[in-house]
């Protein structure tokens, strides 16, 4: 297929899945964002034989070309066709170093038989957008793409280059787009800092925003295997030394253990500034916890698994297998334990702790996914100031609160080479209706359009020197 034929095919695809409905008073910019959103949801970008990010990257590249970006400012690159990334650059004056806006195009698998809607069609119903990736994270990918196109068409010249990188394989990680770009095409995304749309969600209750989160640090991912081997035997003559029982006993001891609680600069700031939120813990306990009050920390840890994860490293069994026949004593039993480590904790400390807690030398503890450190990003006025100004304009009276992500993101690859990353999604999520990776994933329609406006305003602020 020739390049021109490919372009015509991609644009035909875009028109075929263009949205059927828009807000009554939709602006051209809202219409564009929704079209791009629908396109991205309509492409299966799972890490499966039928999925991949190649088509999505090409569709976005064609959008950029149609908006007037020259080919020299667009790059569709990656390790394989299924793992392509698309990067576009809006040139500024060069007075300051570039800003990178990042979000991933890939999504986790979704079985249509499990859903109430086709997961790969953007469905609008009862005030919500449904579809795989609506909240993780094709909404922000569409918003960044639509806003960079809008800025180009408006002739906006920031005092620094803007780079939008929409990438592959964040969910699985073997072909992670940010990691690949840094190793192979670093010049495409070299920046002073990054704004990550895949973190720092504004939180809402019944659609009303009550806090503006800014992710300034993240916990670190690690997988461990816990395995027991045994000689086995015939099930008709059981013995006490059973591989499954030994492993189960060790896991039970682990389930009752809590790593020590401790605060870092980001979490201390969080508990000192965050509102309790609808149905949240008492503000008094949060402020006491920020000061290190152990009783308040215990109460908060019990009240919410989210607070508990903010205070400490966590390790939890997520997979289990054992035995080889119904009529034989098990010769092996194995569990996968997933840990989310505080940024200042270490692999060595966590492994030693697990071995001590399971308290059985027959249980072999081995790291199967080593943690990659992810240092915190400094909360500098150059970044925080614009966030606070835009937040005041869009959500008056709502606090800006630094947070530590209890999961992990591909921002860690940038943080590890000294590039600060700030998680600043524009799309609010309901704190009690989080469906990323789950059935009938959705976001509020109003939250999408507000997020479009918020991110646009923030981009302009970040590209304008305070003196201008």
C-alpha positions as CSV (number, residue, x, y, z in Angstrom):
1,X,0.0,0.0,0.0
2,X,1.4,3.4,-1.0
3,X,1.6,6.2,1.5
4,X,-1.2,8.2,-0.2
5,X,-3.4,5.1,-0.3
6,X,-2.7,4.5,3.4
7,X,-3.6,8.1,4.2
8,X,-6.9,7.8,2.3
9,X,-7.7,4.6,4.1
10,X,-7.0,6.1,7.5
11,X,-9.2,9.1,6.9
12,X,-12.0,6.9,5.6
13,X,-11.7,4.9,8.9
14,X,-11.8,8.2,10.8
15,X,-15.0,9.3,9.1
16,X,-16.6,5.8,9.5
17,X,-16.3,6.0,13.3
18,X,-16.9,9.8,13.7
19,X,-19.3,10.5,16.6
20,X,-23.0,10.6,16.0
21,X,-23.8,13.1,18.8
22,X,-22.2,16.1,20.4
23,X,-23.2,18.6,23.1
24,X,-25.9,20.9,21.9
25,X,-23.5,23.9,21.9
26,X,-20.4,22.0,21.0
27,X,-17.4,24.1,19.8
28,X,-15.3,22.9,16.9
29,X,-12.5,22.1,19.4
30,X,-14.9,19.9,21.4
31,X,-16.0,18.2,18.2
32,X,-12.5,17.5,17.2
33,X,-11.6,16.1,20.6
34,X,-14.6,13.8,20.5
35,X,-13.8,12.6,17.0
36,X,-10.2,11.7,18.0
37,X,-11.5,10.1,21.2
38,X,-13.9,7.9,19.2
39,X,-11.2,7.0,16.8
40,X,-8.8,5.8,19.5
41,X,-11.5,3.9,21.4
42,X,-12.4,2.2,18.1
43,X,-8.9,0.8,17.6
44,X,-8.0,-2.3,19.5
45,X,-4.7,-1.3,21.1
46,X,-4.4,-4.3,23.4
47,X,-1.1,-6.2,23.6
48,X,-2.7,-9.2,21.7
49,X,-2.2,-10.6,18.2
50,X,-5.3,-8.7,17.0
51,X,-4.2,-5.5,18.8
52,X,-1.4,-3.0,18.9
53,X,-0.8,0.7,18.7
54,X,0.5,0.9,15.1
55,X,-2.8,1.9,13.6
56,X,-3.6,4.4,16.3
57,X,-0.2,6.1,15.8
58,X,-0.7,6.4,12.1
59,X,-4.2,7.8,12.5
60,X,-2.9,10.5,14.8
61,X,0.0,11.3,12.5
62,X,-2.5,11.9,9.7
63,X,-4.5,14.2,12.0
64,X,-1.3,16.2,12.7
65,X,-0.5,16.4,9.0
66,X,-4.0,17.7,8.2
67,X,-3.6,20.4,10.9
68,X,-0.4,21.7,9.2
69,X,2.4,20.0,11.1
70,X,5.2,19.1,8.6
71,X,6.5,15.6,8.4
72,X,9.7,16.8,10.0
73,X,7.8,17.5,13.2
74,X,6.0,14.1,13.3
75,X,7.5,10.8,14.1
76,X,5.9,7.4,14.1
77,X,8.5,5.1,15.5
78,X,8.8,2.0,17.7
79,X,10.3,-1.5,18.2
80,X,7.7,-3.2,16.0
81,X,4.6,-2.4,14.0
82,X,2.4,-3.5,17.0
83,X,4.3,-1.2,19.3
84,X,4.5,2.2,17.6
85,X,4.6,5.6,19.2
86,X,3.7,8.9,17.7
87,X,5.5,12.1,18.6
88,X,4.6,15.6,17.4
89,X,6.4,18.9,18.1
90,X,5.0,22.4,18.2
91,X,7.9,24.8,17.9
92,X,8.3,27.7,20.3
93,X,10.7,30.5,20.7
94,X,13.3,28.4,22.5
95,X,13.5,30.8,25.5
96,X,13.0,27.8,27.8
97,X,13.6,24.0,27.4
98,X,10.6,21.9,26.0
99,X,7.7,20.5,27.9
100,X,6.7,16.9,27.1
101,X,3.1,15.9,27.3
102,X,2.7,12.1,27.5
103,X,0.0,9.5,27.6
104,X,-0.1,5.9,26.4
105,X,-2.2,4.5,23.6
106,X,-2.4,0.8,24.7
107,X,-5.1,-0.6,26.9
108,X,-5.7,-3.8,28.8
109,X,-7.7,-6.6,27.2
110,X,-11.5,-6.4,27.3
111,X,-13.8,-9.3,26.5
112,X,-16.9,-8.1,24.7
113,X,-18.9,-10.9,26.3
114,X,-18.2,-9.5,29.7
115,X,-19.3,-5.9,28.8
116,X,-22.7,-4.3,28.5
117,X,-21.4,-2.4,25.5
118,X,-18.8,-3.1,22.7
119,X,-15.6,-2.1,24.5
120,X,-14.0,-0.9,21.3
121,X,-16.8,1.5,20.4
122,X,-17.2,4.8,22.1
123,X,-20.7,4.7,23.5
124,X,-22.4,7.7,25.1
125,X,-25.3,6.9,27.5
126,X,-26.8,8.6,30.5
127,X,-24.1,11.2,30.7
128,X,-21.1,8.8,30.4
129,X,-18.7,7.7,27.8
130,X,-18.2,4.0,27.8
131,X,-15.3,2.0,26.2
132,X,-12.0,0.4,26.9
133,X,-9.5,3.2,27.6
134,X,-12.1,5.9,28.3
135,X,-10.3,6.5,31.7
136,X,-7.0,4.7,31.1
137,X,-6.0,6.7,29.2
138,X,-7.3,7.4,25.8
139,X,-9.3,10.4,27.1
140,X,-6.0,12.2,27.8
141,X,-4.4,11.0,24.7
142,X,-7.2,12.5,22.7
143,X,-7.1,15.7,24.7
144,X,-3.4,16.2,24.2
145,X,-3.7,15.5,20.5
146,X,-6.7,17.8,20.1
147,X,-5.1,20.6,22.0
148,X,-1.8,20.5,20.2
149,X,-3.8,20.7,16.9
150,X,-5.8,23.6,18.3
151,X,-2.7,25.5,19.4
152,X,-1.1,24.9,15.9
153,X,-4.2,26.3,14.1
154,X,-4.4,29.3,16.4
155,X,-0.8,30.2,15.6
156,X,0.2,30.0,19.3
157,X,3.9,30.3,19.7
158,X,5.0,29.2,23.2
159,X,8.3,30.3,24.7
160,X,9.4,26.7,24.5
161,X,8.7,23.7,22.3
162,X,5.7,21.5,23.1
163,X,6.1,17.8,22.5
164,X,3.2,15.4,22.6
165,X,4.2,11.7,22.9
166,X,1.5,9.1,22.7
167,X,3.1,5.8,23.3
168,X,2.9,2.0,23.3
169,X,2.9,-0.8,25.8
170,X,2.7,1.0,29.2
171,X,0.3,-1.7,30.5
172,X,2.5,-4.7,29.7
173,X,5.9,-3.0,29.6
174,X,8.1,-5.3,27.5
175,X,8.0,-2.8,24.6
176,X,7.3,0.4,26.7
177,X,7.2,3.4,24.4
178,X,8.9,5.9,26.7
179,X,11.7,3.4,27.5
180,X,12.2,2.7,23.8
181,X,12.2,6.4,22.9
182,X,14.8,7.2,25.5
183,X,17.0,4.4,24.3
184,X,16.6,4.9,20.6
185,X,15.2,8.4,19.8
186,X,15.9,10.4,22.9
187,X,16.1,13.7,20.9
188,X,12.4,13.3,20.1
189,X,11.3,13.6,23.7
190,X,14.2,15.5,25.4
191,X,12.5,18.0,27.7
192,X,12.8,20.0,30.9
193,X,10.0,18.0,32.5
194,X,6.9,16.0,31.5
195,X,3.2,16.3,32.2
196,X,1.8,12.8,32.4
197,X,-1.9,12.5,31.6
198,X,-1.9,9.0,33.1
199,X,-1.8,10.2,36.8
200,X,-2.9,12.9,39.0
201,X,-6.7,12.6,38.4
202,X,-8.9,15.3,39.9
203,X,-11.3,13.5,42.3
204,X,-15.0,14.1,42.3
205,X,-18.2,12.9,44.1
206,X,-21.3,12.7,42.0
207,X,-19.6,14.7,39.4
208,X,-18.4,17.5,41.7
209,X,-14.7,17.9,41.9
210,X,-13.3,18.3,45.4
211,X,-9.5,17.9,45.0
212,X,-7.0,18.6,42.2
213,X,-4.3,15.9,42.6
214,X,-0.8,16.3,41.2
215,X,1.3,13.2,41.1
216,X,4.8,14.1,42.2
217,X,6.1,10.6,43.1
218,X,5.1,7.0,42.6
219,X,5.5,3.6,44.3
220,X,7.8,1.1,42.7
221,X,6.6,-2.2,41.2
222,X,8.2,-5.6,42.1
223,X,7.0,-9.2,41.7
224,X,8.2,-12.1,43.9
225,X,7.6,-15.8,43.6
226,X,7.2,-17.9,46.8
227,X,7.7,-21.6,46.0
228,X,7.8,-24.8,47.9
229,X,9.1,-28.1,46.6
230,X,8.4,-31.5,48.0
231,X,8.9,-35.2,47.1
232,X,5.1,-35.7,47.0
233,X,3.6,-39.1,47.1
234,X,0.2,-40.9,46.9
235,X,-2.8,-39.0,48.1
236,X,-4.1,-42.1,49.9
237,X,-1.2,-41.8,52.4
238,X,-1.0,-38.1,53.2
239,X,1.9,-36.7,55.3
240,X,2.2,-33.5,57.4
241,X,4.8,-32.1,55.1
242,X,2.5,-30.9,52.3
243,X,3.8,-28.3,49.9
244,X,0.5,-26.5,49.5
245,X,-0.1,-26.4,53.3
246,X,3.4,-25.0,53.9
247,X,3.0,-22.3,51.3
248,X,-0.5,-21.5,52.6
249,X,0.7,-21.1,56.1
250,X,3.5,-18.7,55.0
251,X,1.0,-16.7,52.9
252,X,-1.3,-16.5,55.9
253,X,1.5,-15.1,58.0
254,X,2.2,-12.6,55.2
255,X,-1.4,-11.5,55.0
256,X,-1.4,-10.5,58.6
257,X,1.8,-8.4,58.3
258,X,1.9,-4.7,57.7
259,X,5.2,-3.0,56.7
260,X,6.1,-0.1,58.9
261,X,4.4,3.2,58.1
262,X,6.5,6.2,57.2
263,X,6.0,9.5,55.4
264,X,8.0,11.2,52.7
265,X,7.9,14.8,51.6
266,X,5.1,14.2,49.1
267,X,2.8,12.1,51.4
268,X,3.4,14.4,54.3
269,X,2.3,17.3,52.1
270,X,-0.7,15.3,51.0
271,X,-2.0,14.5,54.4
272,X,-1.3,18.1,55.5
273,X,-3.3,19.6,52.6
274,X,-5.8,17.1,51.2
275,X,-9.5,17.6,52.0
276,X,-11.3,14.8,53.7
277,X,-13.5,14.4,50.7
278,X,-17.1,13.2,50.7
279,X,-17.3,10.2,53.0
280,X,-13.5,10.5,53.7
281,X,-11.6,10.2,56.9
282,X,-11.7,13.0,59.5
283,X,-9.5,16.0,58.4
284,X,-8.1,16.1,62.0
285,X,-6.7,12.6,61.6
286,X,-5.1,13.5,58.3
287,X,-3.4,16.6,59.8
288,X,-2.2,14.6,62.8
289,X,-0.9,11.9,60.5
290,X,1.1,14.5,58.5
291,X,2.9,15.2,61.8
292,X,3.7,11.5,62.3
293,X,1.0,10.8,64.9
294,X,1.0,6.9,65.0
295,X,-2.5,6.6,66.4
296,X,-3.9,8.7,63.6
297,X,-1.9,6.7,61.0
298,X,-3.3,3.5,62.4
299,X,-6.9,4.8,62.2
300,X,-6.4,6.0,58.7
301,X,-4.8,2.8,57.6
302,X,-7.8,0.8,58.8
303,X,-10.3,3.2,57.4
304,X,-9.1,3.1,53.8
305,X,-6.8,0.8,51.7
306,X,-5.9,3.9,49.8
307,X,-4.5,5.6,52.9
308,X,-2.9,2.4,54.0
309,X,-1.0,2.3,50.7
310,X,0.1,5.9,51.1
311,X,1.8,5.1,54.4
312,X,3.7,1.9,53.6
313,X,5.1,-0.6,51.2
314,X,2.5,-3.3,50.4
315,X,2.9,-6.9,49.2
316,X,-0.1,-9.1,48.3
317,X,-0.5,-12.5,46.8
318,X,-2.1,-12.2,43.4
319,X,-1.6,-15.7,41.8
320,X,-1.5,-19.3,43.1
321,X,-0.7,-22.7,41.6
322,X,0.2,-26.1,42.9
323,X,0.1,-29.8,42.5
324,X,0.1,-31.9,39.4
325,X,-2.6,-34.6,39.8
326,X,-5.8,-35.1,41.7
327,X,-4.6,-38.3,43.3
328,X,-1.0,-37.2,44.2
329,X,0.5,-35.2,47.0
330,X,1.8,-31.9,45.6
331,X,5.4,-31.7,44.7
332,X,5.3,-28.0,44.1
333,X,3.2,-25.0,45.3
334,X,3.8,-21.5,44.0
335,X,2.4,-18.0,44.6
336,X,3.1,-14.7,42.9
337,X,3.3,-11.8,45.4
338,X,3.1,-8.3,43.9
339,X,4.7,-5.5,45.9
340,X,4.4,-1.7,45.6
341,X,7.4,-0.3,47.3
342,X,7.7,3.2,48.8
343,X,10.1,5.3,46.7
344,X,12.7,5.2,49.5
345,X,12.4,1.5,50.2
346,X,14.7,-1.1,48.7
347,X,14.5,-4.5,47.0
348,X,16.9,-6.0,49.6
349,X,14.8,-4.8,52.5
350,X,11.5,-6.0,51.1
351,X,12.9,-9.5,50.2
352,X,14.5,-9.8,53.7
353,X,11.2,-8.8,55.3
354,X,9.2,-11.3,53.3
355,X,11.5,-14.1,54.2
356,X,11.4,-13.2,57.9
357,X,7.6,-12.9,57.9
358,X,6.8,-16.2,56.0
359,X,9.2,-17.8,58.5
360,X,9.9,-21.0,56.7
361,X,13.1,-21.8,54.9
362,X,11.3,-24.3,52.8
363,X,9.5,-21.4,51.0
364,X,12.0,-20.1,48.4
365,X,11.5,-16.4,47.9
366,X,12.8,-15.1,44.6
367,X,12.5,-11.8,42.7
368,X,10.9,-12.3,39.3
369,X,10.5,-8.6,38.4
370,X,13.1,-6.3,39.8
371,X,12.0,-2.8,40.9
372,X,13.1,0.2,39.0
373,X,13.6,3.2,41.3
374,X,11.4,6.3,40.7
375,X,12.7,9.4,42.5
376,X,10.2,12.1,43.5
377,X,9.8,15.2,41.3
378,X,10.4,18.5,43.0
379,X,7.3,20.7,43.3
380,X,8.8,23.8,41.7
381,X,6.9,27.1,41.2
382,X,7.3,27.0,37.4
383,X,5.0,24.0,37.4
384,X,2.9,24.4,40.5
385,X,2.1,28.0,39.8
386,X,0.3,27.4,36.5
387,X,-1.5,24.4,37.9
388,X,-2.8,26.5,40.7
389,X,-3.9,29.3,38.5
390,X,-5.8,27.1,36.0
391,X,-7.4,25.2,38.9
392,X,-8.6,28.4,40.4
393,X,-10.1,29.4,37.1
394,X,-11.8,26.0,36.3
395,X,-12.6,24.8,39.9
396,X,-12.6,27.8,42.2
397,X,-11.8,26.9,45.8
398,X,-10.5,23.4,45.1
399,X,-7.1,22.7,46.6
400,X,-4.1,21.5,44.6
401,X,-2.7,18.5,46.4
402,X,0.6,16.6,45.7
403,X,0.2,12.9,45.7
404,X,2.2,9.7,45.6
405,X,0.8,7.3,43.0
406,X,0.3,3.9,44.7
407,X,0.6,2.2,41.3
408,X,3.4,2.8,38.8
409,X,3.7,4.6,35.5
410,X,6.1,4.9,32.6
411,X,7.1,8.2,34.1
412,X,9.7,6.3,36.1
413,X,11.9,6.0,33.0
414,X,12.1,9.8,32.7
415,X,12.6,10.3,36.5
416,X,15.5,7.9,36.4
417,X,17.4,10.0,33.9
418,X,16.7,13.2,35.9
419,X,13.6,14.5,34.0
420,X,10.9,15.4,36.5
421,X,7.4,14.1,35.8
422,X,4.1,15.5,37.1
423,X,0.9,13.6,36.8
424,X,-1.8,16.1,35.8
425,X,-4.8,14.6,34.2
426,X,-7.5,17.1,33.3
427,X,-10.4,14.6,33.5
428,X,-12.0,14.1,36.9
429,X,-12.9,10.6,38.1
430,X,-15.5,9.7,40.6
431,X,-13.7,8.5,43.7
432,X,-16.3,5.7,44.3
433,X,-16.6,4.7,40.6
434,X,-13.1,3.8,39.4
435,X,-13.5,1.3,36.5
436,X,-10.1,1.4,34.8
437,X,-9.1,-2.2,33.7
438,X,-12.6,-3.3,34.6
439,X,-16.0,-4.0,33.1
440,X,-17.9,-1.1,31.5
441,X,-15.0,1.4,31.9
442,X,-16.4,4.9,31.8
443,X,-15.9,8.6,32.4
444,X,-18.5,11.4,32.7
445,X,-19.1,13.2,29.4
446,X,-19.0,16.6,31.2
447,X,-15.7,15.6,32.8
448,X,-14.1,14.9,29.4
449,X,-15.0,18.4,28.0
450,X,-13.9,20.1,31.3
451,X,-10.7,18.2,31.1
452,X,-10.2,19.3,27.5
453,X,-10.6,22.9,28.6
454,X,-8.4,22.5,31.7
455,X,-5.5,20.9,29.8
456,X,-5.7,23.5,27.0
457,X,-5.5,26.3,29.6
458,X,-2.6,24.6,31.3
459,X,-0.7,24.1,28.1
460,X,-0.9,27.8,27.3
461,X,0.2,28.7,30.8
462,X,3.2,26.4,30.7
463,X,4.2,27.9,27.4
464,X,4.0,31.5,28.6
465,X,6.8,33.1,30.6
466,X,5.4,34.9,33.7
467,X,6.8,38.2,32.3
468,X,4.9,37.9,29.1
